[in-house]
């Protein structure tokens, strides 16, 4: 006999619903990571000053944008290193 889980309030939780939720969210994580990596690759071609001139950023916005893109590699590395969550997105 299976152990009783915590009491459920509202919509009952099922294995199928849990599998679906983790899979959908893991796929979103992976797709978002790929999209960020693509944006970082594109952004590498520009300096902050070029973003100001070409796209109308303020210098502060451009520096923030470049700094944010600088963090993407570590996010990609972390997501690529996932052992168990990656199995739920269909890797």
N, CA, C and O atoms as CSV, one atom per row, in Angstrom:
chain,resi,resn,atom,element,x,y,z
A,1,UNK,N,N,0.834,-1.172,0.000
A,1,UNK,CA,C,0.000,0.000,0.000
A,1,UNK,C,C,0.888,1.248,0.000
A,1,UNK,O,O,1.839,1.340,0.775
A,2,UNK,N,N,0.571,2.198,-0.869
A,2,UNK,CA,C,1.344,3.431,-0.976
A,2,UNK,C,C,1.099,4.319,0.231
A,2,UNK,O,O,0.002,4.358,0.788
A,3,UNK,N,N,2.134,5.022,0.614
A,3,UNK,CA,C,2.012,5.948,1.741
A,3,UNK,C,C,1.104,7.106,1.357
A,3,UNK,O,O,1.126,7.575,0.218
A,4,UNK,N,N,0.324,7.553,2.293
A,4,UNK,CA,C,-0.557,8.684,2.042
A,4,UNK,C,C,0.272,9.958,1.935
A,4,UNK,O,O,1.182,10.192,2.732
A,5,UNK,N,N,-0.050,10.763,0.957
A,5,UNK,CA,C,0.645,12.026,0.779
A,5,UNK,C,C,0.009,13.113,1.616
A,5,UNK,O,O,-0.933,12.857,2.366
A,6,UNK,N,N,0.514,14.310,1.492
A,6,UNK,CA,C,-0.074,15.417,2.239
A,6,UNK,C,C,-1.504,15.676,1.760
A,6,UNK,O,O,-1.837,15.373,0.614
A,7,UNK,N,N,-2.326,16.221,2.607
A,7,UNK,CA,C,-3.703,16.497,2.191
A,7,UNK,C,C,-3.710,17.471,1.017
A,7,UNK,O,O,-2.883,18.380,0.946
A,8,UNK,N,N,-4.644,17.273,0.110
A,8,UNK,CA,C,-4.722,18.119,-1.073
A,8,UNK,C,C,-5.896,19.081,-0.929
A,8,UNK,O,O,-6.981,18.719,-0.475
A,9,UNK,N,N,-5.637,20.293,-1.325
A,9,UNK,CA,C,-6.662,21.324,-1.284
A,9,UNK,C,C,-6.845,21.810,-2.712
A,9,UNK,O,O,-5.868,22.104,-3.401
A,10,UNK,N,N,-8.076,21.894,-3.154
A,10,UNK,CA,C,-8.330,22.384,-4.502
A,10,UNK,C,C,-8.242,21.251,-5.510
A,10,UNK,O,O,-8.810,20.179,-5.302
A,11,UNK,N,N,-7.525,21.491,-6.608
A,11,UNK,CA,C,-7.421,20.510,-7.687
A,11,UNK,C,C,-6.526,19.360,-7.241
A,11,UNK,O,O,-5.413,19.591,-6.767
A,12,UNK,N,N,-6.997,18.130,-7.386
A,12,UNK,CA,C,-6.165,16.986,-6.987
A,12,UNK,C,C,-4.878,16.919,-7.816
A,12,UNK,O,O,-4.883,17.215,-9.011
A,13,UNK,N,N,-3.801,16.534,-7.181
A,13,UNK,CA,C,-2.511,16.384,-7.849
A,13,UNK,C,C,-2.373,14.926,-8.265
A,13,UNK,O,O,-2.592,14.013,-7.468
A,14,UNK,N,N,-2.003,14.724,-9.530
A,14,UNK,CA,C,-1.821,13.369,-10.047
A,14,UNK,C,C,-0.413,13.231,-10.586
A,14,UNK,O,O,0.275,14.225,-10.819
A,15,UNK,N,N,0.015,11.985,-10.785
A,15,UNK,CA,C,1.332,11.727,-11.385
A,15,UNK,C,C,1.416,12.370,-12.761
A,15,UNK,O,O,2.418,13.003,-13.094
A,16,UNK,N,N,0.371,12.211,-13.558
A,16,UNK,CA,C,0.368,12.778,-14.910
A,16,UNK,C,C,0.517,14.299,-14.867
A,16,UNK,O,O,1.244,14.877,-15.675
A,17,UNK,N,N,-0.171,14.946,-13.926
A,17,UNK,CA,C,-0.079,16.399,-13.820
A,17,UNK,C,C,1.327,16.825,-13.387
A,17,UNK,O,O,1.876,17.797,-13.905
A,18,UNK,N,N,1.898,16.093,-12.440
A,18,UNK,CA,C,3.261,16.408,-11.989
A,18,UNK,C,C,4.278,16.195,-13.102
A,18,UNK,O,O,5.164,17.026,-13.297
A,19,UNK,N,N,4.158,15.084,-13.838
A,19,UNK,CA,C,5.054,14.818,-14.960
A,19,UNK,C,C,4.941,15.929,-16.007
A,19,UNK,O,O,5.946,16.398,-16.543
A,20,UNK,N,N,3.720,16.337,-16.285
A,20,UNK,CA,C,3.488,17.380,-17.276
A,20,UNK,C,C,4.084,18.706,-16.832
A,20,UNK,O,O,4.721,19.398,-17.626
A,21,UNK,N,N,3.881,19.065,-15.567
A,21,UNK,CA,C,4.399,20.336,-15.059
A,21,UNK,C,C,5.917,20.386,-15.085
A,21,UNK,O,O,6.496,21.374,-15.539
A,22,UNK,N,N,6.569,19.335,-14.606
A,22,UNK,CA,C,8.036,19.380,-14.579
A,22,UNK,C,C,8.592,19.362,-15.999
A,22,UNK,O,O,9.575,20.046,-16.285
A,23,UNK,N,N,7.981,18.592,-16.886
A,23,UNK,CA,C,8.450,18.550,-18.267
A,23,UNK,C,C,8.288,19.883,-18.971
A,23,UNK,O,O,9.208,20.353,-19.640
A,24,UNK,N,N,7.121,20.493,-18.824
A,24,UNK,CA,C,6.861,21.776,-19.486
A,24,UNK,C,C,7.786,22.865,-18.950
A,24,UNK,O,O,8.332,23.656,-19.719
A,25,UNK,N,N,7.960,22.902,-17.637
A,25,UNK,CA,C,8.827,23.931,-17.062
A,25,UNK,C,C,10.291,23.692,-17.389
A,25,UNK,O,O,11.032,24.649,-17.614
A,26,UNK,N,N,10.720,22.452,-17.420
A,26,UNK,CA,C,12.099,22.139,-17.790
A,26,UNK,C,C,12.356,22.503,-19.256
A,26,UNK,O,O,13.418,23.031,-19.586
A,27,UNK,N,N,11.389,22.222,-20.133
A,27,UNK,CA,C,11.534,22.594,-21.543
A,27,UNK,C,C,11.623,24.109,-21.698
A,27,UNK,O,O,12.411,24.609,-22.500
A,28,UNK,N,N,10.820,24.835,-20.936
A,28,UNK,CA,C,10.868,26.289,-20.977
A,28,UNK,C,C,12.228,26.797,-20.522
A,28,UNK,O,O,12.786,27.720,-21.116
A,29,UNK,N,N,12.759,26.190,-19.461
A,29,UNK,CA,C,14.098,26.556,-18.982
A,29,UNK,C,C,15.132,26.347,-20.082
A,29,UNK,O,O,15.949,27.231,-20.337
A,30,UNK,N,N,15.106,25.203,-20.728
A,30,UNK,CA,C,16.085,24.885,-21.774
A,30,UNK,C,C,15.935,25.835,-22.960
A,30,UNK,O,O,16.928,26.358,-23.465
A,31,UNK,N,N,14.696,26.062,-23.409
A,31,UNK,CA,C,14.468,26.961,-24.548
A,31,UNK,C,C,14.898,28.386,-24.225
A,31,UNK,O,O,15.473,29.073,-25.068
A,32,UNK,N,N,14.618,28.826,-23.006
A,32,UNK,CA,C,15.017,30.172,-22.594
A,32,UNK,C,C,16.531,30.301,-22.543
A,32,UNK,O,O,17.084,31.339,-22.905
A,33,UNK,N,N,17.194,29.256,-22.099
A,33,UNK,CA,C,18.650,29.258,-22.038
A,33,UNK,C,C,19.251,29.352,-23.433
A,33,UNK,O,O,20.207,30.096,-23.655
A,34,UNK,N,N,18.693,28.599,-24.370
A,34,UNK,CA,C,19.159,28.659,-25.760
A,34,UNK,C,C,18.933,30.054,-26.333
A,34,UNK,O,O,19.804,30.596,-27.014
A,35,UNK,N,N,17.769,30.636,-26.059
A,35,UNK,CA,C,17.470,31.985,-26.561
A,35,UNK,C,C,18.422,33.023,-25.966
A,35,UNK,O,O,18.877,33.924,-26.669
A,36,UNK,N,N,18.720,32.897,-24.678
A,36,UNK,CA,C,19.678,33.810,-24.056
A,36,UNK,C,C,21.070,33.646,-24.653
A,36,UNK,O,O,21.771,34.634,-24.871
A,37,UNK,N,N,21.475,32.415,-24.916
A,37,UNK,CA,C,22.789,32.170,-25.526
A,37,UNK,C,C,22.859,32.795,-26.914
A,37,UNK,O,O,23.878,33.376,-27.287
A,38,UNK,N,N,21.779,32.677,-27.675
A,38,UNK,CA,C,21.735,33.305,-29.006
A,38,UNK,C,C,21.860,34.826,-28.893
A,38,UNK,O,O,22.586,35.456,-29.662
A,39,UNK,N,N,21.146,35.406,-27.929
A,39,UNK,CA,C,21.203,36.851,-27.735
A,39,UNK,C,C,22.600,37.286,-27.291
A,39,UNK,O,O,23.102,38.317,-27.739
A,40,UNK,N,N,23.217,36.510,-26.423
A,40,UNK,CA,C,24.575,36.842,-25.966
A,40,UNK,C,C,25.572,36.775,-27.117
A,40,UNK,O,O,26.474,37.606,-27.219
A,41,UNK,N,N,25.401,35.785,-27.977
A,41,UNK,CA,C,26.291,35.673,-29.146
A,41,UNK,C,C,26.118,36.890,-30.054
A,41,UNK,O,O,27.099,37.456,-30.537
A,42,UNK,N,N,24.871,37.287,-30.282
A,42,UNK,CA,C,24.602,38.466,-31.097
A,42,UNK,C,C,25.200,39.711,-30.435
A,42,UNK,O,O,25.860,40.517,-31.090
A,43,UNK,N,N,24.959,39.855,-29.137
A,43,UNK,CA,C,25.394,41.043,-28.418
A,43,UNK,C,C,26.896,41.180,-28.300
A,43,UNK,O,O,27.408,42.278,-28.078
A,44,UNK,N,N,27.608,40.074,-28.445
A,44,UNK,CA,C,29.068,40.119,-28.347
A,44,UNK,C,C,29.687,40.975,-29.450
A,44,UNK,O,O,30.819,41.438,-29.314
A,45,UNK,N,N,28.964,41.182,-30.519
A,45,UNK,CA,C,29.481,41.956,-31.640
A,45,UNK,C,C,29.429,43.464,-31.388
A,45,UNK,O,O,29.984,44.236,-32.170
A,46,UNK,N,N,28.778,43.891,-30.318
A,46,UNK,CA,C,28.571,45.309,-30.053
A,46,UNK,C,C,29.222,45.746,-28.747
A,46,UNK,O,O,29.222,45.009,-27.761
A,47,UNK,N,N,29.767,46.933,-28.754
A,47,UNK,CA,C,30.194,47.572,-27.505
A,47,UNK,C,C,28.977,48.313,-26.947
A,47,UNK,O,O,27.968,48.483,-27.632
A,48,UNK,N,N,29.090,48.740,-25.717
A,48,UNK,CA,C,28.004,49.526,-25.129
A,48,UNK,C,C,27.777,50.809,-25.939
A,48,UNK,O,O,26.635,51.210,-26.164
A,49,UNK,N,N,28.848,51.434,-26.365
A,49,UNK,CA,C,28.731,52.665,-27.143
A,49,UNK,C,C,28.008,52.416,-28.470
A,49,UNK,O,O,27.215,53.246,-28.913
A,50,UNK,N,N,28.282,51.281,-29.097
A,50,UNK,CA,C,27.600,50.955,-30.349
A,50,UNK,C,C,26.111,50.709,-30.129
A,50,UNK,O,O,25.293,51.039,-30.988
A,51,UNK,N,N,25.756,50.130,-28.981
A,51,UNK,CA,C,24.339,49.938,-28.661
A,51,UNK,C,C,23.639,51.286,-28.492
A,51,UNK,O,O,22.477,51.446,-28.867
A,52,UNK,N,N,24.356,52.242,-27.928
A,52,UNK,CA,C,23.805,53.591,-27.782
A,52,UNK,C,C,23.545,54.190,-29.156
A,52,UNK,O,O,22.456,54.694,-29.430
A,53,UNK,N,N,24.556,54.131,-30.017
A,53,UNK,CA,C,24.453,54.748,-31.337
A,53,UNK,C,C,23.458,54.040,-32.250
A,53,UNK,O,O,22.689,54.691,-32.959
A,54,UNK,N,N,23.471,52.716,-32.235
A,54,UNK,CA,C,22.667,51.955,-33.200
A,54,UNK,C,C,21.221,51.731,-32.759
A,54,UNK,O,O,20.327,51.627,-33.598
A,55,UNK,N,N,20.990,51.658,-31.453
A,55,UNK,CA,C,19.662,51.248,-30.995
A,55,UNK,C,C,18.999,52.229,-30.039
A,55,UNK,O,O,17.856,52.018,-29.632
A,56,UNK,N,N,19.693,53.289,-29.679
A,56,UNK,CA,C,19.083,54.299,-28.834
A,56,UNK,C,C,19.105,54.012,-27.345
A,56,UNK,O,O,18.381,54.651,-26.582
A,57,UNK,N,N,19.928,53.056,-26.917
A,57,UNK,CA,C,20.106,52.825,-25.482
A,57,UNK,C,C,20.746,54.063,-24.862
A,57,UNK,O,O,21.466,54.796,-25.540
A,58,UNK,N,N,20.490,54.294,-23.591
A,58,UNK,CA,C,21.343,55.223,-22.854
A,58,UNK,C,C,22.612,54.439,-22.539
A,58,UNK,O,O,22.623,53.212,-22.635
A,59,UNK,N,N,23.667,55.131,-22.169
A,59,UNK,CA,C,24.904,54.422,-21.845
A,59,UNK,C,C,24.689,53.515,-20.635
A,59,UNK,O,O,25.223,52.407,-20.592
A,60,UNK,N,N,23.916,53.973,-19.658
A,60,UNK,CA,C,23.627,53.150,-18.482
A,60,UNK,C,C,22.868,51.876,-18.882
A,60,UNK,O,O,23.186,50.788,-18.402
A,61,UNK,N,N,21.871,52.014,-19.757
A,61,UNK,CA,C,21.117,50.846,-20.228
A,61,UNK,C,C,22.012,49.889,-21.007
A,61,UNK,O,O,21.932,48.672,-20.839
A,62,UNK,N,N,22.862,50.450,-21.856
A,62,UNK,CA,C,23.750,49.618,-22.664
A,62,UNK,C,C,24.733,48.845,-21.795
A,62,UNK,O,O,25.009,47.673,-22.052
A,63,UNK,N,N,25.257,49.496,-20.776
A,63,UNK,CA,C,26.173,48.815,-19.864
A,63,UNK,C,C,25.456,47.718,-19.076
A,63,UNK,O,O,26.019,46.646,-18.853
A,64,UNK,N,N,24.241,47.975,-18.662
A,64,UNK,CA,C,23.447,46.959,-17.976
A,64,UNK,C,C,23.176,45.778,-18.905
A,64,UNK,O,O,23.306,44.622,-18.502
A,65,UNK,N,N,22.800,46.073,-20.146
A,65,UNK,CA,C,22.537,45.037,-21.147
A,65,UNK,C,C,23.777,44.169,-21.369
A,65,UNK,O,O,23.692,42.941,-21.371
A,66,UNK,N,N,24.917,44.813,-21.555
A,66,UNK,CA,C,26.164,44.068,-21.770
A,66,UNK,C,C,26.533,43.253,-20.531
A,66,UNK,O,O,26.999,42.120,-20.652
A,67,UNK,N,N,26.329,43.818,-19.353
A,67,UNK,CA,C,26.623,43.089,-18.114
A,67,UNK,C,C,25.710,41.878,-17.965
A,67,UNK,O,O,26.155,40.801,-17.570
A,68,UNK,N,N,24.437,42.061,-18.283
A,68,UNK,CA,C,23.492,40.946,-18.213
A,68,UNK,C,C,23.893,39.839,-19.187
A,68,UNK,O,O,23.848,38.658,-18.844
A,69,UNK,N,N,24.280,40.220,-20.387
A,69,UNK,CA,C,24.724,39.214,-21.363
A,69,UNK,C,C,25.984,38.508,-20.882
A,69,UNK,O,O,26.220,37.351,-21.228
A,70,UNK,N,N,26.785,39.190,-20.096
A,70,UNK,CA,C,27.996,38.580,-19.554
A,70,UNK,C,C,27.704,37.451,-18.573
A,70,UNK,O,O,28.562,36.600,-18.339
A,71,UNK,N,N,26.517,37.432,-18.001
A,71,UNK,CA,C,26.136,36.367,-17.065
A,71,UNK,C,C,25.563,35.138,-17.770
A,71,UNK,O,O,25.418,34.082,-17.154
A,72,UNK,N,N,25.243,35.267,-19.031
A,72,UNK,CA,C,24.560,34.186,-19.745
A,72,UNK,C,C,25.409,32.922,-19.818
A,72,UNK,O,O,24.873,31.824,-19.669
A,73,UNK,N,N,26.695,33.041,-20.039
A,73,UNK,CA,C,27.549,31.852,-20.166
A,73,UNK,C,C,27.470,30.967,-18.929
A,73,UNK,O,O,27.436,29.742,-19.041
A,74,UNK,N,N,27.440,31.580,-17.753
A,74,UNK,CA,C,27.362,30.772,-16.533
A,74,UNK,C,C,25.995,30.108,-16.395
A,74,UNK,O,O,25.893,29.008,-15.852
A,75,UNK,N,N,24.953,30.762,-16.876
A,75,UNK,CA,C,23.616,30.151,-16.865
A,75,UNK,C,C,23.589,28.953,-17.808
A,75,UNK,O,O,23.087,27.887,-17.452
A,76,UNK,N,N,24.125,29.132,-19.001
A,76,UNK,CA,C,24.180,28.037,-19.979
A,76,UNK,C,C,24.974,26.863,-19.417
A,76,UNK,O,O,24.561,25.710,-19.535
A,77,UNK,N,N,26.102,27.163,-18.813
A,77,UNK,CA,C,26.939,26.112,-18.231
A,77,UNK,C,C,26.186,25.350,-17.137
A,77,UNK,O,O,26.257,24.123,-17.071
A,78,UNK,N,N,25.482,26.061,-16.301
A,78,UNK,CA,C,24.724,25.413,-15.217
A,78,UNK,C,C,23.603,24.544,-15.771
A,78,UNK,O,O,23.412,23.416,-15.317
A,79,UNK,N,N,22.870,25.052,-16.738
A,79,UNK,CA,C,21.766,24.284,-17.313
A,79,UNK,C,C,22.300,23.071,-18.064
A,79,UNK,O,O,21.726,21.985,-17.975
A,80,UNK,N,N,23.389,23.245,-18.798
A,80,UNK,CA,C,23.970,22.114,-19.529
A,80,UNK,C,C,24.490,21.020,-18.595
A,80,UNK,O,O,24.589,19.861,-18.997
A,81,UNK,N,N,24.821,21.380,-17.358
A,81,UNK,CA,C,25.366,20.414,-16.405
A,81,UNK,C,C,24.289,19.654,-15.638
A,81,UNK,O,O,24.607,18.756,-14.858
A,82,UNK,N,N,23.031,19.998,-15.845
A,82,UNK,CA,C,21.953,19.324,-15.109
A,82,UNK,C,C,21.868,17.874,-15.509
A,82,UNK,O,O,21.852,17.550,-16.696
A,83,UNK,N,N,21.812,17.000,-14.524
A,83,UNK,CA,C,21.753,15.562,-14.787
A,83,UNK,C,C,20.329,15.018,-14.794
A,83,UNK,O,O,19.979,14.203,-15.647
A,84,UNK,N,N,19.525,15.456,-13.866
A,84,UNK,CA,C,18.206,14.878,-13.700
A,84,UNK,C,C,17.112,15.721,-14.336
A,84,UNK,O,O,16.224,15.186,-15.000
A,85,UNK,N,N,17.167,17.022,-14.142
A,85,UNK,CA,C,16.155,17.879,-14.739
A,85,UNK,C,C,16.180,17.786,-16.256
A,85,UNK,O,O,15.134,17.853,-16.902
A,86,UNK,N,N,17.369,17.631,-16.828
A,86,UNK,CA,C,17.471,17.529,-18.289
A,86,UNK,C,C,16.724,16.310,-18.831
A,86,UNK,O,O,16.282,16.320,-19.980
A,87,UNK,N,N,16.580,15.282,-18.033
A,87,UNK,CA,C,15.843,14.111,-18.475
A,87,UNK,C,C,14.350,14.384,-18.605
A,87,UNK,O,O,13.638,13.647,-19.288
A,88,UNK,N,N,13.876,15.438,-17.953
A,88,UNK,CA,C,12.449,15.745,-18.019
A,88,UNK,C,C,12.099,16.662,-19.176
A,88,UNK,O,O,10.920,16.809,-19.499
A,89,UNK,N,N,13.088,17.287,-19.813
A,89,UNK,CA,C,12.780,18.145,-20.963
A,89,UNK,C,C,12.982,17.407,-22.279
A,89,UNK,O,O,12.811,17.982,-23.354
A,90,UNK,N,N,13.346,16.131,-22.190
A,90,UNK,CA,C,13.484,15.339,-23.397
A,90,UNK,C,C,14.884,15.362,-23.977
A,90,UNK,O,O,15.059,15.082,-25.163
A,91,UNK,N,N,15.894,15.691,-23.166
A,91,UNK,CA,C,17.279,15.746,-23.653
A,91,UNK,C,C,17.785,14.362,-23.991
A,91,UNK,O,O,18.931,14.210,-24.416
